[in-house]
Amino acid sequence: MGHTTAEPGPPPVGAGTRHFSFIGVTTAKSAIMRVFPAWAEHLGLKDVVMRGYDLPLHAPAERYREVVQELRSGPEELGGLVTTHKIDLFNACRDLFDYVDPYAELCGEVSCLSKRDGLFRAHAKDPISSGRALDELVPQGYWAASGAEVLLFGAGGSNLAISLHLMTGRPPEDRPGRIVVVNRSPGRLESMRSVHQRLPTDVKVEYVHNADPRENDELLKQLPAGSLVVNGTGMGKDSPGSPISWDARFPENALVWELNYRGELDFLHQAERQQKAHGLVVEDGWRYFIHGWTCVVEEVFDVEMTPQVVSDLSSLAQWAREPV
């Protein structure tokens, strides 16, 4: 049924062991498989083990339903995190959920599965986790004071979540005046536009269908100083390259966010090369990774993720930043 466990092999599963699941493509390669045992120990979840479900991209609907039915019906199954398959799994399994949270309904995807009060629940946590990471990068009052704008490379789930926070997560006076979203396929842009049209916001969004790095260089050049630039394309990790060329110039004092934390990371290195000369603030995706997982752990295990707890868990995970 496409069920695999992190290398070098499954942990011993004895009586009373509960399962926290990770649905992805190559779950054994993720740092969380090496980190979660330490987190479980720190949080007092000593009887919980993580299990990975590896499914191919755009798996058949019956494969998604098979996995979700197992998680729904097993008394030892607590829930888990979904990555890569968020939209496909939601579409295949919508009828299996007793509760769907507002973000999951809005975005048509699921990133977290949990059980509470006898209900099997689906959540889209990315707008919350990305908001927490973004608020660490962008100080309160920043948009009101700077007049800066936002350029999002990629119109997938990560940048959709980021855009939702930018458009609704702060008071109207502290939101960017303009967001530009660039994507190589028009379908993703239209899907994002349809979600944005349902939001109570006055933030202007421009949708650009483009795959040429040189045109992206021009979009970058047009941004005001201090603007936020995000690479949510997966380029530099899931596929080679960067959405911009090596000749691109970032705005002065720009906030540059690469959502990946492992891989070739060309976009990150392009920003780092200009960091000192142009006063850039450059971040990779490590804190995004931490908040993504802690939001799900918070929901599944009903624990409060205070800043101190998140800091402790991040410290416990630091040794595993590099892949095996």
C-alpha positions in Angstrom: 0.0 0.0 0.0 3.0 2.3 -0.4 3.9 2.4 3.3 7.5 2.9 4.2 9.3 3.8 7.3 12.4 6.0 7.8 15.7 4.4 7.1 17.6 2.4 8.5 14.4 0.7 9.4 11.1 0.9 11.4 11.4 1.6 15.1 10.2 -1.2 17.4 6.5 -1.0 17.8 5.2 -2.6 20.9 2.0 -2.7 22.9 0.8 0.7 23.7 2.8 2.5 21.0 1.0 5.3 19.2 1.7 6.5 15.7 2.3 10.0 14.3 2.3 9.8 10.5 4.1 11.7 7.8 2.6 11.5 4.3 5.1 12.5 1.6 7.2 11.3 -1.3 10.6 10.5 0.2 9.9 10.8 3.9 13.1 9.1 5.0 15.2 11.9 3.6 13.4 14.6 5.8 15.2 15.9 8.9 12.0 15.3 10.9 12.6 11.6 10.9 15.8 12.2 12.8 14.4 15.0 14.9 11.0 13.7 16.1 12.3 11.2 18.7 14.0 14.0 20.5 10.9 16.2 20.2 8.7 13.3 21.5 11.1 12.9 24.5 11.0 16.7 25.2 7.2 16.9 25.0 6.6 13.8 27.1 5.3 11.7 24.2 7.6 8.7 24.8 5.1 6.2 23.5 4.8 7.9 20.1 6.7 6.8 17.0 6.7 8.5 13.6 5.8 6.5 10.5 6.4 7.6 6.9 4.0 7.0 4.0 5.8 7.4 0.7 3.4 8.0 -2.2 4.3 8.9 -5.8 3.3 12.4 -7.1 -0.3 12.5 -8.1 -1.0 9.0 -6.8 -4.3 7.3 -7.7 -7.2 8.4 -5.5 -7.5 4.9 -4.1 -3.9 5.1 -2.7 -4.7 8.3 -0.8 -8.0 6.8 0.5 -6.2 3.6 1.6 -3.7 5.5 3.7 -6.3 7.9 5.1 -8.7 5.1 6.0 -5.9 3.4 7.9 -5.2 6.6 9.9 -8.9 7.2 10.4 -9.7 3.7 11.7 -6.6 2.7 13.7 -7.0 3.4 17.4 -3.2 3.8 17.7 -3.2 6.4 14.9 -3.1 9.9 16.1 -2.9 11.9 12.9 0.0 13.5 11.1 1.4 15.9 8.5 0.8 15.9 4.8 3.3 17.4 2.4 3.4 17.5 -1.5 0.0 15.6 -1.7 -2.1 18.3 0.1 -4.5 19.0 -2.8 -4.7 15.5 -4.2 -5.3 13.9 -0.9 -8.0 16.4 0.1 -9.8 15.9 -3.2 -9.6 12.1 -2.9 -10.6 11.9 0.7 -13.0 14.9 1.4 -15.8 12.6 2.4 -13.7 10.8 5.0 -13.2 13.9 7.2 -15.7 14.6 10.0 -14.4 18.2 10.3 -12.6 20.5 7.8 -11.2 23.7 9.1 -11.8 27.0 7.3 -8.4 27.3 5.7 -8.7 23.8 4.3 -12.1 24.7 2.9 -10.7 28.0 1.5 -7.5 26.5 -0.1 -8.9 23.1 -1.0 -6.0 21.2 0.6 -5.0 19.4 3.8 -1.7 19.5 5.6 -2.6 18.1 9.0 -4.8 15.2 10.1 -5.9 15.0 13.7 -8.4 13.3 16.0 -10.4 15.2 18.7 -13.6 14.3 20.5 -14.2 11.3 18.3 -13.9 13.4 15.1 -11.3 12.8 12.3 -10.3 16.3 11.3 -8.5 17.9 8.3 -6.6 21.2 8.6 -4.6 23.5 6.4 -1.9 24.7 8.7 0.3 26.5 6.2 -1.3 29.9 6.5 -0.6 29.7 10.2 2.9 28.2 10.1 4.0 30.5 7.3 2.6 33.5 9.2 4.6 32.6 12.2 7.8 32.3 10.2 7.0 35.5 8.2 6.3 37.5 11.4 9.8 36.6 12.6 11.3 38.0 9.3 9.0 41.1 8.9 8.6 43.2 12.0 5.2 44.5 13.1 4.6 47.9 11.4 7.0 47.2 8.6 4.6 47.6 5.7 3.1 50.8 7.0 6.5 52.4 7.5 8.3 51.2 4.4 6.0 51.3 1.5 7.6 48.0 0.3 6.0 45.4 -1.9 6.1 41.7 -2.4 7.3 39.4 -5.2 6.4 35.7 -4.9 8.1 33.3 -7.3 5.7 30.3 -7.5 2.0 30.0 -7.0 1.9 26.7 -5.2 0.7 26.0 -1.7 3.5 27.6 0.2 3.2 31.0 -1.5 -0.6 30.8 -1.4 -0.3 30.4 2.4 2.2 33.3 2.6 -0.1 35.5 0.5 -3.1 34.8 2.7 -1.1 35.9 5.8 0.1 39.0 3.9 -3.4 39.9 2.9 -5.3 39.3 6.1 -2.8 38.5 8.9 -2.2 42.1 10.0 -4.4 45.3 10.3 -5.1 46.9 6.9 -2.7 49.7 7.5 0.2 47.2 7.9 -0.1 45.2 4.7 1.9 45.5 1.6 0.5 47.8 -1.1 1.1 45.3 -3.9 1.9 41.6 -4.3 3.2 40.2 -7.6 3.0 36.4 -8.1 4.9 34.7 -10.9 4.3 31.2 -12.0 5.3 29.0 -15.0 1.8 27.5 -15.5 -1.4 29.6 -15.7 -3.5 27.0 -13.9 -1.8 27.6 -10.5 -2.2 31.4 -10.9 -5.9 31.1 -11.6 -6.3 28.8 -8.6 -4.6 31.3 -6.4 -6.7 34.1 -7.9 -9.9 32.2 -7.1 -8.9 31.9 -3.4 -7.8 35.6 -3.2 -11.2 36.7 -4.6 -12.9 35.3 -1.5 -10.8 37.2 1.0 -11.9 40.5 2.7 -8.8 42.5 1.7 -7.8 45.5 -0.3 -4.3 44.3 -1.1 -3.6 44.5 -4.9 -2.3 41.3 -6.4 -0.8 40.9 -9.9 -0.6 37.5 -11.5 2.2 37.0 -14.0 2.5 33.9 -16.2 6.2 33.6 -17.0 9.0 31.1 -17.1 11.9 33.3 -18.4 14.4 34.2 -15.6 15.3 37.4 -17.5 11.7 38.7 -17.2 11.8 37.8 -13.5 15.0 39.9 -13.3 13.0 42.9 -14.6 10.2 42.3 -12.1 12.8 42.3 -9.4 14.3 45.5 -10.6 11.0 47.3 -10.4 10.4 46.6 -6.7 10.8 49.4 -4.2 13.6 49.3 -1.6 12.9 47.0 1.4 10.5 44.7 -0.6 10.0 41.0 0.3 11.1 38.5 -2.3 10.2 34.8 -1.8 11.3 31.7 -3.8 8.5 29.2 -3.4 9.1 27.5 -6.7 11.0 24.5 -5.4 13.9 25.4 -7.8 17.2 24.8 -6.1 15.8 21.7 -4.3 13.1 19.8 -6.2 14.4 21.0 -9.6 17.7 22.6 -10.6 18.3 26.4 -11.0 16.6 29.5 -9.8 13.7 31.6 -11.0 16.1 34.5 -11.6 19.4 34.8 -13.4 22.8 35.4 -11.9 22.6 38.9 -13.4 19.5 39.8 -11.4 19.8 42.6 -8.8 17.8 42.7 -5.6 16.3 45.9 -4.3 18.2 47.8 -1.6 17.5 46.5 1.9 15.2 43.7 0.5 14.0 40.8 2.6 14.9 37.7 0.7 13.3 34.4 1.7 14.3 31.0 0.2 11.7 28.5 1.4 14.0 25.5 1.1 16.7 24.8 3.6 18.5 21.9 1.8 19.5 21.3 -1.8 21.6 23.4 -4.2 19.8 26.6 -3.2 20.9 28.8 -6.1 18.4 31.5 -5.3 19.7 31.7 -1.7 23.3 31.9 -2.9 22.3 34.6 -5.4 21.0 36.7 -2.6 23.9 36.0 -0.3 26.3 37.3 -3.0 24.6 40.7 -2.9 23.8 40.7 0.8 26.5 43.0 2.0 26.5 45.4 -0.9 22.8 46.0 -0.9 21.9 45.5 2.8 19.8 42.4 2.2 18.2 40.3 5.0 18.5 36.8 3.7 16.8 33.7 5.2 16.5 30.1 4.2 13.6 27.8 5.0 14.7 26.3 8.3 12.4 28.3 10.5 9.6 27.7 8.0 10.3 24.0 8.4 10.2 24.3 12.2 7.0 26.2 12.3 5.4 23.8 9.8 6.0 20.9 12.0 5.4 22.5 15.3 2.0 23.7 14.1 1.0 20.2 13.3 2.4 18.8 16.5 0.4 21.4 18.4 -2.8 20.3 16.7 -2.3 16.6 16.9 -1.1 16.4 20.5 -3.0 19.4 21.8 0.1 21.1 23.2 0.7 24.8 23.4 3.5 26.0 21.2 4.8 29.0 23.1 7.8 30.8 21.7 10.0 29.1 24.3 8.7 25.6 23.3 9.3 26.4 19.7 12.8 27.7 20.5 13.6 24.5 22.5 12.4 22.2 19.7 14.3 24.2 17.1 17.5 23.8 19.2 16.9 20.1 19.5 16.6 19.9 15.7 19.6 22.0 14.8 22.0 19.1 14.5 19.8 17.6 11.8 19.7 20.5 9.4 21.9 18.7 6.8 20.3 15.7 5.1 21.7 12.2 5.7 
